[in-house]
Amino acid sequence: MNRISKKLFRAGLVAAITIGAISAQAEDIKIGVVDVDQAFNATDEGKKVRDELQRKQREAEAEIKPMIERYRALAEEIQAKKFVLSEEALLQKQGEVANLEATIKSRQTELESKLQNDQVLLLTPLQKKLQTTIASIGKEGGFTVIIERNAPFLMYSREALDITDLVVARFNES
C-alpha cells in the first residue's frame, strides 16, 4: 500500500472510530485485542499445521539437495579439469552443468509452488475457524470491537485488553 493510501486508510479508520465513539456515548465501549499469530501458533491445530508445513519443507529440501550436490561436484570437476579435458569433453560437461542447473531451478519452482498451495490448503480452514472463534467471543462478551494486535494502525493497547489466551482456549475446546 502506498503512503497516501495508508494515510487515507488511517484517517478513515480514526474517523470511523471517532464517529462510532460519539454515537456510542450512551453505551459502554468494550475493546478487545488479539494477537492472531500468537493464537495460531498456540492452538493445537495450529501447531499441527506448522509441523506439517515444516515437514513438507524438509522433504522438498531433501529432494533438491542431491541435485545441488551433483551440480557443485560437476562445477568443481570442470574447474579442476578444464585444462586437461578436450574441448569436446569440456563442452559436454558444461552442457551437463547447464542442464542440471535448469532442472534444479525448475524443480525448485515446482516445489515452492506446491508448498505455497499446501500452505493455503492447510491454513485457510484454520484461519476461518479462528475468525469464527473471535467473532463468537466478541458477541458473547459484548465487545464493541476486537482489533488485531499487529494491525498497522494499532500503536498501543493495554495488556488488560488482550483476549488472545481466551481465543486459544476457546479454539482448542471446539
C-alpha positions in Angstrom: 0.0 0.0 0.0 1.5 3.4 -0.9 1.9 6.2 1.6 -1.1 8.2 0.5 -3.4 5.1 0.7 -2.0 4.3 4.2 -2.7 7.9 5.4 -6.2 7.8 3.9 -6.9 4.4 5.5 -5.7 5.7 8.9 -7.7 8.9 8.6 -10.8 6.9 7.6 -10.3 4.5 10.5 -9.8 7.3 13.0 -12.9 9.0 11.7 -14.9 5.7 11.9 -13.8 5.1 15.4 -14.5 8.7 16.5 -18.0 8.6 14.9 -18.6 5.2 16.5 -17.4 6.5 19.9 -19.7 9.6 19.6 -22.7 7.5 18.6 -22.0 5.0 21.4 -21.7 7.5 24.2 -24.8 6.2 25.9 -23.4 2.6 25.8 -20.2 1.2 27.2 -17.4 0.6 24.7 -15.6 -2.7 25.1 -12.5 -3.2 23.1 -10.5 -6.4 22.8 -7.1 -7.0 21.2 -6.0 -10.4 19.9 -2.6 -11.5 18.5 -3.7 -13.7 15.7 -0.2 -15.0 15.0 0.3 -16.0 18.7 -3.2 -17.5 18.8 -2.5 -19.6 15.7 0.9 -20.8 17.0 -0.6 -21.6 20.4 -3.6 -23.7 19.3 -3.3 -27.4 19.0 -4.4 -27.4 15.4 -2.0 -24.5 14.6 0.9 -26.5 16.0 -0.1 -29.5 13.9 -0.3 -27.4 10.7 3.0 -25.7 11.4 4.7 -29.1 12.0 3.1 -30.4 8.8 4.3 -27.4 6.8 7.8 -27.8 8.2 7.8 -31.5 7.4 6.9 -30.7 3.8 9.6 -28.0 3.6 12.2 -30.5 4.8 11.1 -33.1 2.3 11.4 -30.5 -0.5 14.8 -29.6 0.6 15.9 -33.2 0.8 14.7 -33.8 -2.7 16.7 -30.9 -4.1 19.8 -31.4 -2.0 21.3 -34.3 -4.1 20.8 -32.4 -7.3 22.6 -29.3 -5.9 25.4 -31.5 -4.6 25.7 -33.1 -8.1 25.7 -29.6 -9.6 28.5 -28.4 -7.3 30.6 -31.6 -7.9 30.3 -31.2 -11.7 31.2 -27.5 -11.5 34.2 -28.3 -9.3 35.2 -31.1 -11.7 35.1 -28.7 -14.7 37.1 -26.1 -12.8 39.7 -28.7 -11.8 40.0 -30.4 -15.2 39.3 -27.6 -17.6 42.9 -27.5 -18.8 43.2 -31.3 -19.3 39.9 -32.0 -20.9 39.5 -31.9 -24.6 37.3 -29.0 -25.9 34.6 -31.5 -26.7 34.6 -33.1 -23.3 34.7 -29.7 -21.6 31.7 -28.6 -23.7 29.8 -31.8 -22.8 30.5 -31.2 -19.0 29.4 -27.6 -19.3 26.2 -28.7 -21.0 25.6 -31.2 -18.2 26.0 -28.4 -15.6 23.7 -26.1 -17.6 21.0 -28.8 -17.9 21.3 -29.7 -14.2 21.0 -26.0 -13.3 17.9 -25.7 -15.3 16.4 -28.9 -13.8 17.2 -27.6 -10.3 15.6 -24.2 -10.9 12.5 -25.8 -12.5 12.1 -28.3 -9.6 12.6 -25.6 -7.0 9.9 -23.5 -8.7 7.6 -26.5 -8.7 8.3 -27.3 -5.1 7.8 -23.7 -3.9 4.5 -23.6 -5.8 3.4 -26.8 -4.2 4.4 -25.6 -0.7 2.5 -22.4 -1.2 -0.5 -24.4 -2.3 -0.2 -26.7 0.7 0.1 -23.7 3.0 -3.1 -22.2 1.6 -5.0 -25.6 1.9 -3.8 -26.1 5.4 -4.1 -22.6 6.8 -7.4 -21.4 5.2 -9.7 -23.7 7.3 -7.7 -22.8 10.4 -8.0 -19.1 9.7 -11.7 -19.3 9.2 -12.2 -21.3 12.4 -10.0 -18.7 14.3 -12.1 -15.8 12.8 -15.3 -17.6 13.9 -13.9 -18.1 17.4 -13.0 -14.5 17.7 -16.4 -13.4 16.4 -18.2 -15.7 18.9 -16.1 -14.3 21.8 -16.9 -10.8 20.6 -20.6 -11.4 20.5 -20.8 -13.3 23.8 -18.5 -10.9 25.6 -20.3 -7.8 24.4 -17.3 -6.4 22.7 -17.8 -3.3 20.5 -14.7 -4.1 18.5 -11.8 -6.6 18.5 -8.6 -5.4 16.9 -5.7 -7.5 15.6 -2.6 -6.7 17.7 -0.4 -6.4 14.7 -2.7 -4.2 12.7 -0.8 -1.3 11.1 -3.0 1.3 12.8 -2.7 -0.1 16.4 0.1 1.8 18.1 -0.6 0.8 21.7 -3.0 -1.3 23.8 -3.2 -2.2 27.4 -2.5 -5.8 28.3 -5.9 -5.9 30.0 -7.5 -5.7 26.6 -5.7 -8.7 25.2 -8.0 -11.7 24.7 -5.5 -13.9 22.9 -5.4 -16.6 25.7 -9.2 -16.7 25.7 -9.3 -17.2 21.9 -6.7 -20.0 22.2 -8.6 -21.7 25.0 -11.9 -21.5 23.1 -10.4 -22.6 19.8 -8.9 -25.7 21.4 -12.2 -26.5 23.0 -14.1 -26.6 19.7 
